[in-house]
Each structure stands twice: as structure tokens, then as C-alpha cells.
């Protein structure tokens, strides 16, 4: 199963996770995200497009990076997430038909 791990912490201290997931062949990709202050939010409502500068959510916590892993189980994805600092949201990825990958 594929999972997205959304990291709510700085990019420091990811070495143990990256090493473990890479050696196990479970790490598919990883990306650091730029500061949300330079993001934009696009919304379409009744055919009208609006673009707002800044983060989607007005919150102190924000996603700083993400990893995609391919694991045998949710439990394994949680084990890998525990190697990352701070809060990590673990969410299964789904294919276009809505089935878990």
C-alpha cells in the first residue's frame, strides 16, 4: 500500500527515516515545501476563479514536507512515520477509482 506522510516539522532530523525507508525499498519520493507565506490558494465557485496569496489555512502549524512510501501495511507506515520529528499525518493514497493503492 502507498501512503503519504505529511510532515509538520522542520527538515532537520530526517536521516533515520530516509536511511531506513530507502534501505527497505519503501521510499518512493520526498519533497520539502517552501514557506507557506509565498503560496497561493486558487478557488473556483460558480465558475468564478479567485486567487489569494498566502497559506490555505491560517495556522501556526503547516506541512513542511512530504514523503510517499510503499509499505506492506498501515502499521509499517506508522513505524516509519515515528522516525520523523514532530507531527506526521499518515494517509493512504488512492487510485482514480477510489481504491487504495
C-alpha positions in Angstrom: 0.0 0.0 0.0 1.2 3.5 -0.7 1.0 6.2 1.9 1.7 9.9 2.0 3.5 11.1 5.1 2.8 14.8 5.6 5.5 16.3 8.0 4.6 19.1 10.4 8.2 20.0 11.5 11.4 21.4 10.0 13.6 19.4 7.7 16.1 18.6 10.4 16.4 15.1 11.8 15.0 13.1 8.8 18.2 11.0 8.4 17.0 7.9 10.3 13.7 7.8 8.4 15.3 8.3 4.9 18.0 5.7 5.6 15.6 3.1 7.0 12.9 3.6 4.3 15.4 3.7 1.4 17.3 0.6 2.6 14.0 -1.3 2.9 13.0 -0.2 -0.7 9.9 1.6 0.7 10.8 5.2 -0.1 9.2 6.3 -3.3 9.7 10.1 -3.1 10.2 13.0 -0.8 9.9 16.8 -1.1 10.5 19.8 1.1 7.9 22.6 0.8 8.6 26.3 0.6 7.3 28.6 3.4 3.5 28.9 3.1 3.8 32.7 3.1 4.8 32.5 -0.6 2.0 30.2 -1.6 -1.3 30.9 -3.3 -4.7 29.4 -3.0 -7.0 29.0 -6.1 -10.7 28.6 -5.6 -13.5 28.1 -8.1 -17.0 28.9 -7.0 -19.9 29.0 -9.6 -17.3 29.3 -12.4 -15.5 32.3 -10.8 -11.8 31.8 -10.1 -10.2 33.6 -7.2 -6.6 33.6 -6.3 -5.4 34.5 -2.7 -1.8 34.9 -1.8 -0.6 33.2 1.4 -1.3 29.9 3.1 -4.6 27.9 2.7 -5.0 27.6 6.5 -4.3 30.4 9.0 -2.5 28.2 11.4 0.9 28.2 13.1 1.4 24.5 12.1 1.8 23.7 8.5 3.1 20.9 6.3 6.8 21.4 5.7 7.4 18.4 3.6 6.0 15.1 2.4 7.2 11.6 1.6 5.5 8.8 -0.3 6.2 5.3 0.9 5.1 1.9 -0.3 4.6 -0.5 2.7 3.0 -3.8 3.4 0.7 -2.3 6.0 -0.6 0.8 7.7 1.3 -0.4 10.8 4.6 -0.3 8.9 3.8 3.2 7.6 3.2 4.3 11.2 6.6 2.8 12.3 8.4 4.8 9.6 6.5 8.0 10.5 7.6 7.6 14.1 11.2 8.1 12.8 10.4 11.6 11.8 10.4 14.6 14.2 7.2 16.5 15.1 3.8 15.6 13.9 3.3 13.4 10.9 0.0 12.7 9.2 -0.1 9.2 7.6 -2.7 8.9 4.8 -3.3 6.1 2.3 -3.1 7.1 -1.3 -5.9 6.1 -3.6 -6.1 5.4 -7.3 -8.6 7.3 -9.6 -11.3 4.6 -8.9 -11.1 5.3 -5.2 -9.4 2.1 -4.3 -6.4 2.1 -2.0 -3.2 1.6 -4.0 
